[in-house]
């Protein structure tokens, strides 16, 4: 019963030009080939029928007479119904004297005035947050919060709109196709793709207040950073992100900037002095640092993975709102398709521009399929998603998919995601012991197969200390990826790592390693390829890295490393095969300042050598193990 609270009885006389959510009988719907549920408004009527114009959620038009007895339900709707000017029952009302709307000095409220008229009253009552002020007989009027939909409706109803409202409407209604992408970024040493330049131009045109929602792998990070380079006067910049991405933001700044910008990563819950151009902090500790951050008078706030602030009750959401209140340039970022989870986007949208969507109740009813389940309001759904998408991309949101910009992308990209060890002291202790062993044994005559075997055993111990220290961040990174993107293939080298990740991901993952029979490997592969519920395939780099096709994914991630470029290239090519329609991204999740970085550097070097061999160039040969041991003995890579 609670679910149908907004339903109103079908009146004998329908208010003209007032939008409703109609539900009509199945028989009438099927016989006349029109949707059973749709948003529309009555343009004309007789005692027994109404001429209704509207559209269903899927865009199917309704434009016909409907018997009133066929209308089962009518629910007030916030939909904007655009009636063609040349329609035989044109909805555009004549401009009547005294019907006007003006923006009050606060810049947040619309004042609405009109002579008494039942139809106008019915229309105004559909505006979100409207309030009637009738105490003063000489100054009776309505007010409503400044929302784009309200301005557009008032215009459609024939109200005179003042210049302030017209200017706000024209400034807010903007999409990426309307901006000039011919933009130069001073101080940026990385060549941008054309769609990235256009994205930066869009952020700039919106005054540094935009929701950056490009699909994962399209460079949201570099677009946000490039905007800050475009405005060097806007310092400091505060970047809030999951803990697993803090080091990646620092890496991206150092990678793409020509000059060294000062970067400070905040850690722990005890605030200390902050002094840097770029301040990086994770959501979990923001509430402990917000006052210290505000003292630096930040000019730009970047919110990576902004679905982290979906809950108004969470401390991190409250902290973000406190900081954002005093910052003029706010850039939330999320690869999550907003239309899949509208409830997660509400706070981010409001932080960018509170006039794009109305209050939470109206938003959740319209776009989250809100209903009362007996315990409270359930807002996990997604309704009127096409309408929401169009509203956002034409105001505040930048959203491109890989398929839309595929011609600009390389076939395959490699991305390093640095991770911070949680067991640094343990790792350094093991590493120092290994360095002592190398300096004692490297170069001696005893350096034979037995010595090499001992070296490999010690290296394996070092690598396993690495995976132990970064595992929680790996889990968080994978969780965030799965939350915002499609499918993912994870490559590991140890069964224990595979099993740990399987235990964490549960029934959304399958695995292929030495413990899986050939028959079950085929079953795991087919399930991953064809079952939408299976989001992750976890594989041993040898068992899953050869002879399989995983084109259901366009991304792979290496949790652990093999020893040769060939192993990694073959593993990457499990998704980069015939049938793949997207650009492929290979992520390397590396513990910063560890043996993993050294091995990756050597693999890249070997990859370059192999390319030169294929090109017919003469190169020197060297041993991966030998190079690694010399790296530890001499502090730099030496060709043996």
N, C-alpha and C positions, 0 to 999 in steps of 0.2 A: 504493500500500500504506500509506503513512504516513497517508493521509486517514482510514483505517478503524481507526486505532490504538485507539480507545475501545470498539470492538465486542466484546461478550462472547458466548461460545457460549450457545445456548439450553439452560438446565439442565433436568434431569428434573423438578426441584422448584423452581418460581419462588418467590422471597421475597415474602411477602405485604406489601402496603402500602408497597412500595418503588417509587418512580417510575422508569420506563424510557422511552426513546424506542424505540418498536416499529416495525419494518418488516415487513409481511406480504406474502404472495404476491399478485400481480396478480389471479389467478383468484379467490381468496377475496374480495379487496377488491371486485372488480366484481360478483360474484354476489350479495354481501350488501350492496352499496351503502354501504360504509364506506371511509374514507380508507386509503390504503396505508401512510402514515406518520403517527404520532400519539404523543403523550405519554400514558402511562397507568400503571395499576398493577393487579396481579392481586389480586382480592378473594376468590376461591375457586378450587380446582382439583381435577382428577382426574389419574390417571396420564397421560392423553392430551390433556387440554384445560385451559384456564385461563379463568376468567371475568374479563374485563378491562374496566375503566372508564377512560375518558380522553377527550381532545379533540385534534383536529388544530389546526394553526396557524391555520386559518381558522374555528375554533370549532365544527366538526362533531363531534358526540358519538359515542363508541364505548361501547356498553353491552351486552355480549353474551359468549357463550362463543366462544373461538377455539381451534381445534385447534393443538396445539403444533407439529405438522409444518408449519402455515401460517405460523409465525413465522420469518422469514428472519434478522432481526437484532434485537439488543437492545443499546442503548447507555445507560449511566447518565445520568439526566436530573435537572436541578435544578428542573423544573416543580413547581408546587404544584397537586396534584390535589384539588379540593374535591368530596367525595362527599356527596350529600344524606343527612341524618340518617335519613330514612325509607327509604333504599334497602334492598332485600331482602338485599343483602350488605354491610351497613353497614361502612364502613372505620374508624369511630372506635373505637379500641382501648380496652378497659377500663383504668381507672386501677389500676395494680399498685403494691403497696407497694415503696418504695425507688426508684421511677422519678421522678427530679426533675432540674430544670435551674435553676441559679442564676447570677446575674451577679456576677463577681468584682469586687473592690474597684477594680481598674484601670478598670472601666467599659467595657472593650473585649473581654472574653472571657467565654464561657459555659462553666460547668462542668456536665458531664452525668454523672449516676450512675444505674445500674440493675443489678439482678441479672443474671447471665449468661443470655442469651437470643439464639439465632441470628437470629431475626427482627429484634430490636432492633439487633443488631450490623449487620445488613444495612442497616437504615434509617439508622443513624448514619453509616455509610460514604458515604452520599449527600450529607451536609452539606459545604458548601464549607469547606476549610481545617481539617477535623477532625483531631485528634491523639489517639492512645491513650497513656495514662500507666499502664504496668503494672509498673514497677520495684519499687514498694512493694506487697507482697501485701496489706497492710492498707488501702491507699488507691488501689485501681485505679479509674480514671475516664477520661472523655474530655473534651476541651476543643474549642471551636470559636469562631471570631471572631464578634463580635456582629453578626449580619445579620438583618434582618427576616424573610426567608424561613425561616431556621433556627428562629427563635422560633415562627413559625406552624406549621411542620412538627412541632416537638416537642409543641406543643399538640394538633395533630391526631392524633399518635400516642399521646396519653394521658399524657404526662409532666406532672408537677406543675411549674408555672412560678412562680417567686418574684415578689414585688411589684415589684422593680426591673425585671424583664423585662416584666411586664405594663404598668408605667408607661411604659417606653420605647416599647412597641408602640402604646399608645393616643396618645402624644404624636406619634409619627412618622406614624401613619396619619391623614392629614388631606387633604382636597381643598378647592378654592376654593368649592364649593357649600355647604360646612359653616360658612363664616365669615360674619359679619354685615358687609355692605358699607356700613352707615350710619356712615361715618367722616368726621371733619372734620380738615383739614390746616391747622394754623396757619401763616400766612406764605406761603400759596400763593395767587397772584392769578388763576390760571387755573381755569375751571370744568371739572371732570372729568366724564367719562362714567360712568354707573353701573358698567359692567364694570371701569373703571380703579380706582374706589374699592374694589371688591371685591378687585381684585388687590393693592392696597396693604394691605388688611386681611389678606389671605393671607400676604403677606411678613411683616407684623407678628406674626401668629399663629405663624409659624414661627421667630420670634426673629431675623429678619433674615438667615435662611439659606434661600434659595429659588432655584430655577432659573427665571428669567423667560424664557419661550419663546413668548410671543404672536407671532402672525404679523406680518410687517413692516407698518408703518403703523398699528398699534394703540396706540402710545404706551408702549413699554417704557421709554424714557428718562424720561418724566415720572413714571411709576410708581416707578422706582428713586429719583429725586430727591425725590419726595413722601414716601417712607419716611424719608429722611434729615431732612426738615423735621419729620416727626412725632417725631423724636428729636434735638433740637438738642444734647443732651449728647454725641452720638456724633460728635466731630470730632477730627482731620481725617478727611475722606473721600477715599480714593484711587480714581481712575477710570482704568482701563487700557483702551485702545481702539486701533484702527488709526489711523495718522497722519492719514488723511483725515477722521477724525471728531473730532479734538481741538477744533477751533474750534467745531464744532457743539455739543459738550457745554457749552462756555463760553456760547454763545448761548442754549441752553436754560435754563441757570441764571439768566442775566440776564432772560430773557423771562418766566419763571414765578414768580420769587421777589419778594415784596413789598419785602424789605430787601436791600441790597447785601451779598452774601456775598463774602468774599475768595476769588479764584480764581487759581491759579498753573499755567501750562502749562509743563511741563518739556521742554526741547529739548537736542539735542547729547548727547555721551557723557561730558562732564566735569561731574560733580556740583557744584552750588553750594548756597547756603543755601535751605532750603525753609521757608516760613512762610505757610500759607493754610488756609482752611476746606476748600477743595476743591482737590485736587492731581490734575492731568490729565497723563497720560503715555502714549506709544504703546508697543506691545509690543516694537518693535525695539530700544529703548534701555533697557528695564526692567532688564536684567541689570547695566547700568552704574550704575543709580541705586538698586538695592534696599536697600543698606545705609543710604544717606542717607534713604530713605523710612522705613525701620524706626525710625530715630532719632526720627521725629516721633510715634511710637506711634499709628499710625492705628487708627481704630475700625471703619470700614466699608471693604470692598473691593468695588468694582463692576468686573466683567469684561465689557466689551462685545464682541460677536462672539467668544464664548468658544471657538469651534472653533479659534481661533488657538493654543490650548494642547493640541491633540490629541496632539502628539508628546512623549513623555517625554524624548527626547534633545535637544530644542530648548532653547537657553539661556533663552528667554522663559518656557517652561513651568517650568523649574527655579526661575527667579526668582519666578514667581507662587506656587509652592508654598512657597518660603522665607518670603514675606511673609504668605501666608494662614495659615501655621502659628500666627501670633501674633495673628490678628484673629478676633473672635467673630462678626462679621456679614459674610457673603460672599454677593454676589448676581451670579452669572454670568448673562449675557444672550445669547440667540441666537434668531433667527427661523427657523433651519434646522429642519425637521421632524426631531426626534431619531430617529424610526423609520426615516428614509431613510438615515441614516449613523450607526449606533449607536457606531462606534469613536470618532467625534469628540466624543461626549458623555461618555465614561467619566470623564475627569479632572475635568470640571466637576461631575458628579454626586458624585464622591468628595469634592471640596472642600466641597460643601454638607453632605453627610451620608454618611459612609463605611459606614453600616450598611444603606443601601438596596440596594447591589449588592455582590457579593463580590469576589474577586481577579480580576485581569485575565484570567487563563487561563480561568476558569469563565465570566466575562462574555462573552469573545470566542467561546467555543465555543457558548454559548447564543444570543447575539444578533447576532453578527457573521459567522456562517457560517464560522468559522475552519477552514482546512484547510492542510495542508502541501503546497506546490507544488514541492518538491524543492530549494528555495533557502531557505525559511523559511516562517513562518506568514502566510498571506494572510487579513486580517481586514476586507476591503473590503465584505463582504456584509451582508445584513440578514435575520435570521431571528427567528421568534417575536416579531414586531414588535408585535402587538396586546397580548401579555402584557407586553412592556416598557413600552408606552404606559400601560397600566392601572396598572402598578406605580409609574411615575413620577408620574402625575397624582394618585394617591392617597397620595403621600408628599411629594415636594419640588418638583414641576414645576407651573408655571402656564402653560397652553397654551390660548389661544382663537384661533379663526380669524375672518377678516372675515365669513364667511358666518354664523357663530354669533352675532355681535353686530351684524349689518347694520342692524337697526332702530334702533340707537343712534347710528349713524354718519351724517355728512352725505354727500350724493351725491358731493361732490368736495372734496378738501383740497389746499392748497398748502403746501409745506414748503421752506424755504430751507436749503441745506447750505453753510455757509461753508467756503472752502478757502484755504489759505495759499500765497501765491506763493513759488516757489522762485527767482525772478529779480527780487527786490524792487528791487535797485539799478538794473537795466536798466529796469524799469517806471517808477520814479521819475524817471529821466533823461528818458525819452520823455514822461512826463506833464508835467514841468516845462517842457519845450520847447513842448508844446501849450498850456500855461497862458499862456506868454509870447506865443505867437501870438494866442491869444484876446484877451488884454488889449490887444494892439496893433490888432487888426482889428474886434473886436466893437463895433458901434454907429456905425462910420464909414459914410459914404455908399457906400463901396465894398462894403458888405455886400450884395451882390446874388447872383444865382444862381451866378456863378463863385466867389464867396467861400464860399457854402454848400457847393458841390461840393468845394472845397479843405478845408473843415472836416470834411466827411464822410470824405474820404480820410485825414485825420490821425486821426480817431476810429477808423477801421478799423485803422490801424497800432497804436493803443493797445489795441484789443480783441484783436488777434492776439498782442501781447506778453502779454496776460492768459492767453489759451488756452495759450500756450507754457509759462507759469509754473505753471499748475495741471494740466497734462495728466497727469502721473504720478499725482496724487491722484485725478483723474477715473477713470483706469484702475483704480486700487485700489478706489474706491467701486463702480464697475460690477462688478468681479470679486466683491466681497463681496455685492452685491445678487443677482447671478446664483447665487451659492453658497447663498443662504438663501431666495430667493423664486422666483416663477414666471417670467413673461416681462416684458420691459421694452422700451419705445420710447424711443430717444434722439433728440433734435432738435438739429441744428447749423445753422450758416449758411454755413460754408466747406467746399468740397470736400476741402481738405487735412485738415480735422478729421475728416470722414467717413471718408476713406481711412486715416488714422492709427488710428482706432478699429476699422475693419474688419481692418486688419493685426494689431491686438492680439487681437481676439476670434476671428478665424479662422472655422472652419466652424460655429460656433454662431450666426453673425449673417448677416443679409442687409441690403441697403441700397436706398434709393430717393432718388436725387438727379438733377440735370440730366444726368448721364452715362448714365442708365439709360433705355432705350426704354420706351414705353407698354406693350408686350407683356411686357417683363421686369419692369416695375413690378407688373403684375398677378400675375405668377408669384411675385415676392418676397413680395407681400402674402399670397397663398394659402399659400405655404410657411410663413410666420410664423404664420398662423392655424391651420394644421392639423398641422404637424410639431413634435412635442414636443422634438425635438433642437435646433430653432432657437429660441434663448432671447431674442435681441435683434434688433430692427429699428432700423437707424440711418438717419435721414432728414433731408434738407434741410427746414428749417422751411416753405418754400414748396412744394416738390415733394411732400413727404409730408404736409404739414399740412392739405391740403384734399382732399375727395372720397374719402377712403379710410376703411375701417373696420378697426381693430386691436383688437377686443374680446377677443382671446385674452390680452391684457395688461390689467391694471388699474392700471398705473403708467407714467408718462412722466417723463423727465428732460430738462431743457434744459441742454445743455453750453454753447451760445452763445445769444445773445438776438437777437430781431428788434427792430422799432422801435415796434410798436403793440400794444395789448391784444388787438385782434382776431386778430392772427397767433397769439398764444399761446393764446387761448381756443379758436380753431379747432383748433390742434394738440392741445390737451388733450382736445378732444371727439372726436378720432379713437378714443379708447378709451372715452369716456363717451357711448355711443350705445345705441340699442335693441339688446338682446341682452346687455348688460353686466349681470352679476349681482352684482358687487362694488362697494364704494365705491372711487372713483378717487383716486389720490394723484399730484400733480404736484410733482416735485422740481426745484428751481432750484439748480444747482451754481455758486455765485458766488465769485469771487476776492475775499477780504475787503479792504476799503479801496480799491476800484478803481472804474473807470468802470462796471463791471457792476452794482455796488450802486446807483449813481446812476440808471442806466437802469431798473433794476427798480423803484426808488422812483417814478420818473416814470410807468412803465407802470401801477403800482398806482393812482397818482393819477388817471391818465386813465381807468382802469377804473371808479373811483368816479364820475367825471364822466359817463361813458356811462350808468351806472346811473341817475344823477339825470335825465339827458335822457329816458331811457325812462320815468321816473316823472313826466315833465312839468314838471320844475323848471328854472328859469332858471339857466344857468351861463355862466362866461366861457370863451372858447376860447383856446387857446394852442398854440404850435408845440413839438413834442418837441425838435427841434434847437435852437430858440431857448432853451428852458428849460435844456437841457444846457449850452449855451455860457454862459448867465448863471450857472449853477451854478459853472462854472470861473472866470468873471470875478469874481463877487462872493462866492463861497464859500457861497452858498445859492441855492435855487431861487427864481426871480422870474418872475411871470406877465407875459408880453409882450402 
